[in-house]
Amino acid sequence: MAYEKRRFTEEQIQFANNINLLEYAKQSFDVKKVGINSYKIEGHGGLHINPETNRWNCFSQSKGGGPIQFVMFTENKSWVEAVKKFLGVSSSNTYVNRKDFLREEPKGKLILPEKNSTYKHMMAYLIRTRKIDKDIVYRLVKDKKLYEDKYKNCVFVGYNDKGEAGYASIRGTNTNVERFRGDVKNSDKAYSFCMEGIKNSSKVYVFESPIDLMSYLTIKKLNSNNSFKLNDHLLSLGGLSVKALEKYLIKHPNIKEINLCLDNDREGIMAANRLREKYKDRFVVNIEHPNKKDYNEDLQNLSIVDERKEKDVVNQETKVGSDNLKPQLVSMEELNRILDDREQYGKFIAPIHSDKSLDHPDQKWMAVVNLETEDRNYFEVSSDYSSCIKWLNDLWERERDEDDYWLHR
């Protein structure tokens, strides 16, 4: 039997796939930076390049891939012609300087974006615009996995094995312009954003983005009439990279079941099918695509969201009343006077009620309330005077310029 000789070696194909796509594109196209890790080529129907992954997508035509596919798409070449061009052996003898276009791996330490003095833009975007459950948002803030940077963006943080920030992604909050998103420089997708389940949980739910993850959790909570508890692992891939899932499965050997909750589009469906084939021999693998494009679109279409927001204020006051406590509002100015007197502070802090809607009802919580929107931002309160003084002073410094914010207990 005759066998056709391979046209290219594995090493040659790998070289072509490792060409620095962004630098290559800049030689022929007008490339505009539109986000942290997003560059757009004008005149190609929304063609975007991600230099961190070295891949591109043309959303209007549902096409994408690496450097080889980029040449095929933009220069109308065959796969063989594209590889030949990168190897410097095309029919036109066009030579590509390989050293100029070799990809450079990210170097240096991840430096998180500077925090903003307030989180109100992030809170408004996630809770009002995206309809994410507020307690989920507050929990992530408390766990230092979510904050607002000085440019009013949401920053989602993942931690490495040393407990240090190893990954961070940014999502813009301005609804009046095209929101940008991308990973912070030197982020490692192996340590992507996640919400860990209980110690012995055997299930992990996998999403493309942190907002998809939070939306899915909100839907579960809504459908369970607020009784849903987070027992299983939730993981964002930060796109469609498999690095985060590989690392997570090693870190959590008790996991036996993988639930792929990727987007209901061409890329998400194809990625879910690839991952199922990859893991089906070692795990139970389920695919849970959303009904619409992603889980946030599903959440936006739940009419129960608006009903729940209307009931939320009533429920808060009911809980306070059931504890035989009268709701009390204390202005920041009044609070500042209380801080100066240990006895007054003790009287003030003693009757604080537990909020049963939170994940740890045995802990005591205080809330910063926006009187106009009735949004609440919860903080844990300690019975220790000195630690509370520090917390309340920090709170005072952060919110003293916000006239519509008060403390609620």
HUMO-V773015 format. One record per helix or strand of 2 or more residues. SS is the DSSP state (~ for helix, > for strand). FROM is the first residue (numbers start at 1). TO is the last residue. Records with the same first field share a line. If there is no record, write none. Layout:
SS = FROM-TO / FROM-TO
//
This chain:
~ = 10-17 / 21-26 / 59-61 / 67-75 / 79-87 / 98-101 / 120-129 / 134-142 / 189-191 / 210-223 / 243-251 / 266-279 / 295-300 / 304-322 / 332-339 / 342-350 / 385-399
> = 31-35 / 38-41 / 47-50 / 55-58 / 63-65 / 146-149 / 154-159 / 165-171 / 181-183 / 194-195 / 203-207 / 233-236 / 257-260 / 284-287 / 329-330 / 365-370 / 376-380 / 405-408
//
